[in-house]
Amino acid sequence: PSAAPVSSQYLGTPKVLENKRVQKNSTEFDKADGLRAAVFQNWLEKKILLLELKRIDEKAENLKNNTEKKEAVKREEAIASFEAWKKKKSREAEKLNEQMKLEELAKKTAAEQNEEKKEAAHKAFEKWKERKAEYLREQSRKEKEYERIRKKKEEELVAEKKKDSMSAVAKWNEKKQEYIKQKKGEKILEGRRQEMQQAKKEEKNKKAVEEYERWLEKKERREQLEKKQKKLRAVHGNVVPSPWNPP
C-alpha cells in the first residue's frame, strides 16, 4: 500500500508531538515514525540532561575554585595579619627593652653622680682640714720663733744691763720698749695681714664652691633634659621637641 504524506514530527528542537491522523492504510508507517520520534525525544532529553549535568559540574567546579581561592586569600590575609601582629609585638618589646635599659642607665648614672659628689665633697673637706692644720702649724711655729727671739733678746738685755751703767740701762729699757712696741705693731700687722689673707682664701674657696655648685646644677639640668629627650625619642620615634635651654 502507498504511504500517505505525513508532516515532520521533530525539527531539531523538542516539540510536542502533534496528534496523528490515524489512517487504516498507514498503520505500520505511523508506528515507525512514532518510534523515530520517541527515539529522538529520548536522545534529546538525554542530551539536555547531559548538558545540564555538565553545566552543574562546571558551576560546581567554578564554585569550588572560587571557594578555594577565597580560602587561600583568607589564609594569606590571616598569615599576613599574624606576621604584622608579630612585628608589632616585636617592636613593642624592643621599645620596652630599650626603655628599661634607659631607666637602668639613668639609675646607674644617678648613683655614680651621687658617689662622685660625695667623693668631691670629702676631698674638699680633707683639703680644708689640711689647709687649716697647715695654718695652725705655721702659727705655732711663728709663735715659738717669736718666743725664742723674745727670750733671746731678754737674755741679751739682761746681760747688757749687768755690764752697762744706769744710763745704758735706761737706754736699754727705752730700746726694749721700742722693740716691744715695734714687735707688737709688727705682730698686729702680721695678724691683720694673715687675717686678710685667710679672708681672701676663704672668699676664694667660697666662690670656687659656689661656682662648682652652679656647674653641677647646670650639668644635672642638662643631663635631665637629655634623659627626657631620649625618653621622648624612645616613645615617639624620630619626632623630638625643640630643646629647652635653662636660664
Buried (B, 14 or more C-beta within 10 A) or exposed (E): EEEEEEEEBBEEEEBEEEEBEEEEEBEEBBEEBEEEBEEBBEEBEEEEEEEEEEEEEEEEEEEEEEEEEEEEEEEEEEEEEEEEEEEEEEEEEEEEEEBEEBEEEBEEEBEEBEEEEEEEEEEBEEEEEEBEEEBEEEEEEBEEEBEEEEEEBEEEBEEBBEEBEEEEBEEBEEBBEEBEEEBEEEBEEEEEEBEEEEEEEEEEBEEEEEEEEEEBEEEEBEBEBEBEBBBEBBEEEEEEEEEEEEE
